[in-house]
Amino acid sequence: MPIIPDSSDFPSAAQKESKESQNRPGEQPQKASAVDHLSKGPQIPENMPPKVSKEEIEARMKELNQKK
């Protein structure tokens, strides 16, 4: 049976925050704003490879899948 430690063995959230604020005095923790959560849409690269027909893709697939 595993031993469950007392809750006093773990620092609370308030203690963690106070330790972090001691490391960086005068700084407020950064919070996410609504702008950070806005979607910028799909990212489409500028240099896309040329479009290939389905037949060419299937021919290449068969070529690569041939057993030697």
mmCIF file as gemmi writes it, N, C-alpha and C atoms, coordinates in Angstrom:
data_model
loop_
_atom_site.group_PDB
_atom_site.id
_atom_site.type_symbol
_atom_site.label_atom_id
_atom_site.label_alt_id
_atom_site.label_comp_id
_atom_site.label_asym_id
_atom_site.label_entity_id
_atom_site.label_seq_id
_atom_site.pdbx_PDB_ins_code
_atom_site.Cartn_x
_atom_site.Cartn_y
_atom_site.Cartn_z
_atom_site.occupancy
_atom_site.B_iso_or_equiv
_atom_site.pdbx_formal_charge
_atom_site.auth_seq_id
_atom_site.auth_asym_id
_atom_site.pdbx_PDB_model_num
ATOM 1 N N . MET Axp A 1 ? 0.852 -1.169 0 1 0 ? 1 A 1
ATOM 2 C CA . MET Axp A 1 ? 0 0 0 1 0 ? 1 A 1
ATOM 3 C C . MET Axp A 1 ? 0.903 1.24 0 1 0 ? 1 A 1
ATOM 4 N N . PRO Axp A 2 ? 0.733 2.165 -0.96 1 0 ? 2 A 1
ATOM 5 C CA . PRO Axp A 2 ? 1.585 3.353 -0.996 1 0 ? 2 A 1
ATOM 6 C C . PRO Axp A 2 ? 1.259 4.301 0.146 1 0 ? 2 A 1
ATOM 7 N N . ILE Axp A 3 ? 2.266 5.034 0.563 1 0 ? 3 A 1
ATOM 8 C CA . ILE Axp A 3 ? 2.09 6.008 1.641 1 0 ? 3 A 1
ATOM 9 C C . ILE Axp A 3 ? 1.746 7.351 1.009 1 0 ? 3 A 1
ATOM 10 N N . ILE Axp A 4 ? 0.656 7.931 1.454 1 0 ? 4 A 1
ATOM 11 C CA . ILE Axp A 4 ? 0.227 9.224 0.936 1 0 ? 4 A 1
ATOM 12 C C . ILE Axp A 4 ? 0.769 10.3 1.866 1 0 ? 4 A 1
ATOM 13 N N . PRO Axp A 5 ? 1.604 11.217 1.349 1 0 ? 5 A 1
ATOM 14 C CA . PRO Axp A 5 ? 2.172 12.253 2.217 1 0 ? 5 A 1
ATOM 15 C C . PRO Axp A 5 ? 1.111 13.255 2.649 1 0 ? 5 A 1
ATOM 16 N N . ASP Axp A 6 ? 1.396 13.925 3.761 1 0 ? 6 A 1
ATOM 17 C CA . ASP Axp A 6 ? 0.488 14.955 4.254 1 0 ? 6 A 1
ATOM 18 C C . ASP Axp A 6 ? 0.471 16.135 3.301 1 0 ? 6 A 1
ATOM 19 N N . SER Axp A 7 ? -0.613 16.881 3.306 1 0 ? 7 A 1
ATOM 20 C CA . SER Axp A 7 ? -0.71 18.048 2.432 1 0 ? 7 A 1
ATOM 21 C C . SER Axp A 7 ? 0.265 19.138 2.857 1 0 ? 7 A 1
ATOM 22 N N . SER Axp A 8 ? 0.749 19.088 4.088 1 0 ? 8 A 1
ATOM 23 C CA . SER Axp A 8 ? 1.706 20.096 4.55 1 0 ? 8 A 1
ATOM 24 C C . SER Axp A 8 ? 3.077 19.901 3.892 1 0 ? 8 A 1
ATOM 25 N N . ASP Axp A 9 ? 3.309 18.734 3.269 1 0 ? 9 A 1
ATOM 26 C CA . ASP Axp A 9 ? 4.58 18.486 2.6 1 0 ? 9 A 1
ATOM 27 C C . ASP Axp A 9 ? 4.683 19.22 1.263 1 0 ? 9 A 1
ATOM 28 N N . PHE Axp A 10 ? 3.552 19.659 0.704 1 0 ? 10 A 1
ATOM 29 C CA . PHE Axp A 10 ? 3.525 20.313 -0.592 1 0 ? 10 A 1
ATOM 30 C C . PHE Axp A 10 ? 3.295 21.818 -0.417 1 0 ? 10 A 1
ATOM 31 N N . PRO Axp A 11 ? 4.026 22.655 -1.153 1 0 ? 11 A 1
ATOM 32 C CA . PRO Axp A 11 ? 3.781 24.096 -1.047 1 0 ? 11 A 1
ATOM 33 C C . PRO Axp A 11 ? 2.448 24.458 -1.695 1 0 ? 11 A 1
ATOM 34 N N . SER Axp A 12 ? 1.747 25.397 -1.112 1 0 ? 12 A 1
ATOM 35 C CA . SER Axp A 12 ? 0.464 25.82 -1.681 1 0 ? 12 A 1
ATOM 36 C C . SER Axp A 12 ? 0.709 26.762 -2.85 1 0 ? 12 A 1
ATOM 37 N N . ALA Axp A 13 ? -0.346 27.057 -3.598 1 0 ? 13 A 1
ATOM 38 C CA . ALA Axp A 13 ? -0.236 27.945 -4.762 1 0 ? 13 A 1
ATOM 39 C C . ALA Axp A 13 ? 0.207 29.337 -4.316 1 0 ? 13 A 1
ATOM 40 N N . ALA Axp A 14 ? -0.276 29.818 -3.181 1 0 ? 14 A 1
ATOM 41 C CA . ALA Axp A 14 ? 0.107 31.143 -2.687 1 0 ? 14 A 1
ATOM 42 C C . ALA Axp A 14 ? 1.592 31.188 -2.356 1 0 ? 14 A 1
ATOM 43 N N . GLN Axp A 15 ? 2.122 30.101 -1.802 1 0 ? 15 A 1
ATOM 44 C CA . GLN Axp A 15 ? 3.551 30.05 -1.487 1 0 ? 15 A 1
ATOM 45 C C . GLN Axp A 15 ? 4.38 30.056 -2.755 1 0 ? 15 A 1
ATOM 46 N N . LYS Axp A 16 ? 3.926 29.349 -3.809 1 0 ? 16 A 1
ATOM 47 C CA . LYS Axp A 16 ? 4.65 29.328 -5.08 1 0 ? 16 A 1
ATOM 48 C C . LYS Axp A 16 ? 4.702 30.72 -5.69 1 0 ? 16 A 1
ATOM 49 N N . GLU Axp A 17 ? 3.57 31.43 -5.653 1 0 ? 17 A 1
ATOM 50 C CA . GLU Axp A 17 ? 3.52 32.771 -6.227 1 0 ? 17 A 1
ATOM 51 C C . GLU Axp A 17 ? 4.427 33.724 -5.476 1 0 ? 17 A 1
ATOM 52 N N . SER Axp A 18 ? 4.47 33.589 -4.153 1 0 ? 18 A 1
ATOM 53 C CA . SER Axp A 18 ? 5.314 34.494 -3.384 1 0 ? 18 A 1
ATOM 54 C C . SER Axp A 18 ? 6.792 34.225 -3.658 1 0 ? 18 A 1
ATOM 55 N N . LYS Axp A 19 ? 7.17 32.959 -3.884 1 0 ? 19 A 1
ATOM 56 C CA . LYS Axp A 19 ? 8.553 32.638 -4.218 1 0 ? 19 A 1
ATOM 57 C C . LYS Axp A 19 ? 8.92 33.201 -5.583 1 0 ? 19 A 1
ATOM 58 N N . GLU Axp A 20 ? 7.996 33.115 -6.551 1 0 ? 20 A 1
ATOM 59 C CA . GLU Axp A 20 ? 8.257 33.654 -7.883 1 0 ? 20 A 1
ATOM 60 C C . GLU Axp A 20 ? 8.389 35.167 -7.84 1 0 ? 20 A 1
ATOM 61 N N . SER Axp A 21 ? 7.581 35.825 -7.026 1 0 ? 21 A 1
ATOM 62 C CA . SER Axp A 21 ? 7.652 37.275 -6.954 1 0 ? 21 A 1
ATOM 63 C C . SER Axp A 21 ? 8.932 37.719 -6.245 1 0 ? 21 A 1
ATOM 64 N N . GLN Axp A 22 ? 9.489 36.903 -5.383 1 0 ? 22 A 1
ATOM 65 C CA . GLN Axp A 22 ? 10.758 37.231 -4.741 1 0 ? 22 A 1
ATOM 66 C C . GLN Axp A 22 ? 11.889 37.192 -5.752 1 0 ? 22 A 1
ATOM 67 N N . ASN Axp A 23 ? 11.809 36.275 -6.726 1 0 ? 23 A 1
ATOM 68 C CA . ASN Axp A 23 ? 12.841 36.174 -7.749 1 0 ? 23 A 1
ATOM 69 C C . ASN Axp A 23 ? 12.818 37.377 -8.674 1 0 ? 23 A 1
ATOM 70 N N . ARG Axp A 24 ? 11.644 37.951 -8.921 1 0 ? 24 A 1
ATOM 71 C CA . ARG Axp A 24 ? 11.497 39.092 -9.834 1 0 ? 24 A 1
ATOM 72 C C . ARG Axp A 24 ? 10.73 40.203 -9.123 1 0 ? 24 A 1
ATOM 73 N N . PRO Axp A 25 ? 11.383 40.946 -8.258 1 0 ? 25 A 1
ATOM 74 C CA . PRO Axp A 25 ? 10.65 41.991 -7.535 1 0 ? 25 A 1
ATOM 75 C C . PRO Axp A 25 ? 10.227 43.12 -8.475 1 0 ? 25 A 1
ATOM 76 N N . GLY Axp A 26 ? 9.025 43.641 -8.27 1 0 ? 26 A 1
ATOM 77 C CA . GLY Axp A 26 ? 8.528 44.75 -9.062 1 0 ? 26 A 1
ATOM 78 C C . GLY Axp A 26 ? 7.874 44.343 -10.362 1 0 ? 26 A 1
ATOM 79 N N . GLU Axp A 27 ? 7.951 43.085 -10.76 1 0 ? 27 A 1
ATOM 80 C CA . GLU Axp A 27 ? 7.353 42.631 -12.011 1 0 ? 27 A 1
ATOM 81 C C . GLU Axp A 27 ? 6.031 41.928 -11.733 1 0 ? 27 A 1
ATOM 82 N N . GLN Axp A 28 ? 5.056 42.229 -12.555 1 0 ? 28 A 1
ATOM 83 C CA . GLN Axp A 28 ? 3.779 41.535 -12.465 1 0 ? 28 A 1
ATOM 84 C C . GLN Axp A 28 ? 3.812 40.345 -13.415 1 0 ? 28 A 1
ATOM 85 N N . PRO Axp A 29 ? 3.228 39.208 -13.051 1 0 ? 29 A 1
ATOM 86 C CA . PRO Axp A 29 ? 3.21 38.077 -13.982 1 0 ? 29 A 1
ATOM 87 C C . PRO Axp A 29 ? 2.394 38.424 -15.224 1 0 ? 29 A 1
ATOM 88 N N . GLN Axp A 30 ? 2.87 37.986 -16.378 1 0 ? 30 A 1
ATOM 89 C CA . GLN Axp A 30 ? 2.171 38.291 -17.622 1 0 ? 30 A 1
ATOM 90 C C . GLN Axp A 30 ? 0.926 37.426 -17.734 1 0 ? 30 A 1
ATOM 91 N N . LYS Axp A 31 ? -0.158 38.046 -18.174 1 0 ? 31 A 1
ATOM 92 C CA . LYS Axp A 31 ? -1.408 37.331 -18.382 1 0 ? 31 A 1
ATOM 93 C C . LYS Axp A 31 ? -1.767 37.403 -19.853 1 0 ? 31 A 1
ATOM 94 N N . ALA Axp A 32 ? -2.428 36.376 -20.338 1 0 ? 32 A 1
ATOM 95 C CA . ALA Axp A 32 ? -2.855 36.345 -21.74 1 0 ? 32 A 1
ATOM 96 C C . ALA Axp A 32 ? -4.023 37.305 -21.933 1 0 ? 32 A 1
ATOM 97 N N . SER Axp A 33 ? -4.011 37.995 -23.053 1 0 ? 33 A 1
ATOM 98 C CA . SER Axp A 33 ? -5.124 38.89 -23.384 1 0 ? 33 A 1
ATOM 99 C C . SER Axp A 33 ? -5.972 38.23 -24.471 1 0 ? 33 A 1
ATOM 100 N N . ALA Axp A 34 ? -7.079 38.879 -24.806 1 0 ? 34 A 1
ATOM 101 C CA . ALA Axp A 34 ? -7.977 38.333 -25.828 1 0 ? 34 A 1
ATOM 102 C C . ALA Axp A 34 ? -7.279 38.243 -27.18 1 0 ? 34 A 1
ATOM 103 N N . VAL Axp A 35 ? -6.368 39.158 -27.461 1 0 ? 35 A 1
ATOM 104 C CA . VAL Axp A 35 ? -5.649 39.167 -28.738 1 0 ? 35 A 1
ATOM 105 C C . VAL Axp A 35 ? -4.778 37.915 -28.881 1 0 ? 35 A 1
ATOM 106 N N . ASP Axp A 36 ? -4.272 37.404 -27.775 1 0 ? 36 A 1
ATOM 107 C CA . ASP Axp A 36 ? -3.425 36.208 -27.822 1 0 ? 36 A 1
ATOM 108 C C . ASP Axp A 36 ? -4.19 34.968 -28.263 1 0 ? 36 A 1
ATOM 109 N N . HIS Axp A 37 ? -5.498 34.987 -28.125 1 0 ? 37 A 1
ATOM 110 C CA . HIS Axp A 37 ? -6.308 33.813 -28.45 1 0 ? 37 A 1
ATOM 111 C C . HIS Axp A 37 ? -6.997 33.903 -29.811 1 0 ? 37 A 1
ATOM 112 N N . LEU Axp A 38 ? -6.79 34.997 -30.536 1 0 ? 38 A 1
ATOM 113 C CA . LEU Axp A 38 ? -7.415 35.133 -31.853 1 0 ? 38 A 1
ATOM 114 C C . LEU Axp A 38 ? -6.702 34.251 -32.861 1 0 ? 38 A 1
ATOM 115 N N . SER Axp A 39 ? -7.457 33.62 -33.732 1 0 ? 39 A 1
ATOM 116 C CA . SER Axp A 39 ? -6.89 32.762 -34.763 1 0 ? 39 A 1
ATOM 117 C C . SER Axp A 39 ? -6.447 33.603 -35.941 1 0 ? 39 A 1
ATOM 118 N N . LYS Axp A 40 ? -5.288 33.273 -36.468 1 0 ? 40 A 1
ATOM 119 C CA . LYS Axp A 40 ? -4.774 33.994 -37.621 1 0 ? 40 A 1
ATOM 120 C C . LYS Axp A 40 ? -5.082 33.25 -38.915 1 0 ? 40 A 1
ATOM 121 N N . GLY Axp A 41 ? -5.837 32.171 -38.851 1 0 ? 41 A 1
ATOM 122 C CA . GLY Axp A 41 ? -6.215 31.41 -40.037 1 0 ? 41 A 1
ATOM 123 C C . GLY Axp A 41 ? -5.122 30.439 -40.44 1 0 ? 41 A 1
ATOM 124 N N . PRO Axp A 42 ? -5.346 29.714 -41.514 1 0 ? 42 A 1
ATOM 125 C CA . PRO Axp A 42 ? -4.355 28.742 -41.959 1 0 ? 42 A 1
ATOM 126 C C . PRO Axp A 42 ? -3.105 29.434 -42.481 1 0 ? 42 A 1
ATOM 127 N N . GLN Axp A 43 ? -1.965 28.864 -42.193 1 0 ? 43 A 1
ATOM 128 C CA . GLN Axp A 43 ? -0.696 29.414 -42.657 1 0 ? 43 A 1
ATOM 129 C C . GLN Axp A 43 ? -0.319 28.725 -43.96 1 0 ? 43 A 1
ATOM 130 N N . ILE Axp A 44 ? -0.339 29.464 -45.076 1 0 ? 44 A 1
ATOM 131 C CA . ILE Axp A 44 ? -0.038 28.914 -46.383 1 0 ? 44 A 1
ATOM 132 C C . ILE Axp A 44 ? 1.343 29.41 -46.799 1 0 ? 44 A 1
ATOM 133 N N . PRO Axp A 45 ? 2.273 28.497 -47.037 1 0 ? 45 A 1
ATOM 134 C CA . PRO Axp A 45 ? 3.618 28.936 -47.403 1 0 ? 45 A 1
ATOM 135 C C . PRO Axp A 45 ? 3.647 29.586 -48.786 1 0 ? 45 A 1
ATOM 136 N N . GLU Axp A 46 ? 4.621 30.44 -48.978 1 0 ? 46 A 1
ATOM 137 C CA . GLU Axp A 46 ? 4.756 31.161 -50.243 1 0 ? 46 A 1
ATOM 138 C C . GLU Axp A 46 ? 5.253 30.248 -51.363 1 0 ? 46 A 1
ATOM 139 N N . ASN Axp A 47 ? 6.137 29.314 -51.048 1 0 ? 47 A 1
ATOM 140 C CA . ASN Axp A 47 ? 6.783 28.496 -52.084 1 0 ? 47 A 1
ATOM 141 C C . ASN Axp A 47 ? 6.243 27.071 -52.062 1 0 ? 47 A 1
ATOM 142 N N . MET Axp A 48 ? 5.017 26.9 -52.501 1 0 ? 48 A 1
ATOM 143 C CA . MET Axp A 48 ? 4.395 25.578 -52.568 1 0 ? 48 A 1
ATOM 144 C C . MET Axp A 48 ? 4.96 24.806 -53.761 1 0 ? 48 A 1
ATOM 145 N N . PRO Axp A 49 ? 5.106 23.476 -53.628 1 0 ? 49 A 1
ATOM 146 C CA . PRO Axp A 49 ? 5.568 22.7 -54.779 1 0 ? 49 A 1
ATOM 147 C C . PRO Axp A 49 ? 4.495 22.695 -55.87 1 0 ? 49 A 1
ATOM 148 N N . PRO Axp A 50 ? 4.879 22.433 -57.103 1 0 ? 50 A 1
ATOM 149 C CA . PRO Axp A 50 ? 3.885 22.442 -58.192 1 0 ? 50 A 1
ATOM 150 C C . PRO Axp A 50 ? 2.838 21.346 -57.998 1 0 ? 50 A 1
ATOM 151 N N . LYS Axp A 51 ? 1.626 21.619 -58.425 1 0 ? 51 A 1
ATOM 152 C CA . LYS Axp A 51 ? 0.526 20.669 -58.281 1 0 ? 51 A 1
ATOM 153 C C . LYS Axp A 51 ? 0.746 19.485 -59.232 1 0 ? 51 A 1
ATOM 154 N N . VAL Axp A 52 ? 0.511 18.279 -58.717 1 0 ? 52 A 1
ATOM 155 C CA . VAL Axp A 52 ? 0.739 17.048 -59.482 1 0 ? 52 A 1
ATOM 156 C C . VAL Axp A 52 ? -0.602 16.34 -59.631 1 0 ? 52 A 1
ATOM 157 N N . SER Axp A 53 ? -0.82 15.719 -60.794 1 0 ? 53 A 1
ATOM 158 C CA . SER Axp A 53 ? -2.089 15.031 -61.032 1 0 ? 53 A 1
ATOM 159 C C . SER Axp A 53 ? -2.167 13.756 -60.193 1 0 ? 53 A 1
ATOM 160 N N . LYS Axp A 54 ? -3.379 13.284 -60.011 1 0 ? 54 A 1
ATOM 161 C CA . LYS Axp A 54 ? -3.613 12.081 -59.218 1 0 ? 54 A 1
ATOM 162 C C . LYS Axp A 54 ? -2.959 10.859 -59.861 1 0 ? 54 A 1
ATOM 163 N N . GLU Axp A 55 ? -2.96 10.809 -61.191 1 0 ? 55 A 1
ATOM 164 C CA . GLU Axp A 55 ? -2.358 9.672 -61.893 1 0 ? 55 A 1
ATOM 165 C C . GLU Axp A 55 ? -0.848 9.617 -61.645 1 0 ? 55 A 1
ATOM 166 N N . GLU Axp A 56 ? -0.214 10.78 -61.656 1 0 ? 56 A 1
ATOM 167 C CA . GLU Axp A 56 ? 1.225 10.827 -61.399 1 0 ? 56 A 1
ATOM 168 C C . GLU Axp A 56 ? 1.543 10.378 -59.975 1 0 ? 56 A 1
ATOM 169 N N . ILE Axp A 57 ? 0.706 10.772 -59.043 1 0 ? 57 A 1
ATOM 170 C CA . ILE Axp A 57 ? 0.906 10.373 -57.646 1 0 ? 57 A 1
ATOM 171 C C . ILE Axp A 57 ? 0.755 8.86 -57.508 1 0 ? 57 A 1
ATOM 172 N N . GLU Axp A 58 ? -0.289 8.283 -58.142 1 0 ? 58 A 1
ATOM 173 C CA . GLU Axp A 58 ? -0.499 6.835 -58.069 1 0 ? 58 A 1
ATOM 174 C C . GLU Axp A 58 ? 0.641 6.076 -58.731 1 0 ? 58 A 1
ATOM 175 N N . ALA Axp A 59 ? 1.163 6.583 -59.87 1 0 ? 59 A 1
ATOM 176 C CA . ALA Axp A 59 ? 2.287 5.934 -60.538 1 0 ? 59 A 1
ATOM 177 C C . ALA Axp A 59 ? 3.524 5.96 -59.633 1 0 ? 59 A 1
ATOM 178 N N . ARG Axp A 60 ? 3.756 7.089 -58.99 1 0 ? 60 A 1
ATOM 179 C CA . ARG Axp A 60 ? 4.91 7.205 -58.076 1 0 ? 60 A 1
ATOM 180 C C . ARG Axp A 60 ? 4.732 6.276 -56.877 1 0 ? 60 A 1
ATOM 181 N N . MET Axp A 61 ? 3.501 6.161 -56.379 1 0 ? 61 A 1
ATOM 182 C CA . MET Axp A 61 ? 3.212 5.288 -55.247 1 0 ? 61 A 1
ATOM 183 C C . MET Axp A 61 ? 3.504 3.832 -55.616 1 0 ? 61 A 1
ATOM 184 N N . LYS Axp A 62 ? 3.066 3.41 -56.803 1 0 ? 62 A 1
ATOM 185 C CA . LYS Axp A 62 ? 3.317 2.036 -57.248 1 0 ? 62 A 1
ATOM 186 C C . LYS Axp A 62 ? 4.804 1.786 -57.42 1 0 ? 62 A 1
ATOM 187 N N . GLU Axp A 63 ? 5.516 2.765 -57.958 1 0 ? 63 A 1
ATOM 188 C CA . GLU Axp A 63 ? 6.958 2.648 -58.153 1 0 ? 63 A 1
ATOM 189 C C . GLU Axp A 63 ? 7.68 2.472 -56.817 1 0 ? 63 A 1
ATOM 190 N N . LEU Axp A 64 ? 7.281 3.245 -55.823 1 0 ? 64 A 1
ATOM 191 C CA . LEU Axp A 64 ? 7.945 3.178 -54.513 1 0 ? 64 A 1
ATOM 192 C C . LEU Axp A 64 ? 7.558 1.923 -53.731 1 0 ? 64 A 1
ATOM 193 N N . ASN Axp A 65 ? 6.366 1.381 -53.989 1 0 ? 65 A 1
ATOM 194 C CA . ASN Axp A 65 ? 5.896 0.224 -53.237 1 0 ? 65 A 1
ATOM 195 C C . ASN Axp A 65 ? 6.281 -1.109 -53.87 1 0 ? 65 A 1
ATOM 196 N N . GLN Axp A 66 ? 6.978 -1.091 -55.005 1 0 ? 66 A 1
ATOM 197 C CA . GLN Axp A 66 ? 7.399 -2.342 -55.632 1 0 ? 66 A 1
ATOM 198 C C . GLN Axp A 66 ? 8.434 -3.038 -54.756 1 0 ? 66 A 1
ATOM 199 N N . LYS Axp A 67 ? 8.262 -4.354 -54.623 1 0 ? 67 A 1
ATOM 200 C CA . LYS Axp A 67 ? 9.243 -5.137 -53.854 1 0 ? 67 A 1
ATOM 201 C C . LYS Axp A 67 ? 10.387 -5.511 -54.776 1 0 ? 67 A 1
ATOM 202 N N . LYS Axp A 68 ? 11.579 -5.501 -54.262 1 0 ? 68 A 1
ATOM 203 C CA . LYS Axp A 68 ? 12.767 -5.833 -55.053 1 0 ? 68 A 1
ATOM 204 C C . LYS Axp A 68 ? 13.037 -7.301 -55.051 1 0 ? 68 A 1
